């Protein structure tokens, strides 16, 4: 027998997905510095960006592959100065 499931505030996202202002300046092909965790940073190139700038695909340097970063993941993406 199936139970009735109520959708409520518990099912809401934990925090609003709002990218930092500098994420909105990122463009495909930009060189960036990615802070994945305290004390761990790596460089890379922006491969793709969602239309609302909440998610960014980055090809990491050193053959570390392509990774998807979301603004609610707690990571920071900083454009590198030319």
Order of alpha helices (4+ residues) and beta strands (2+ residues): beta-beta-beta-beta-beta
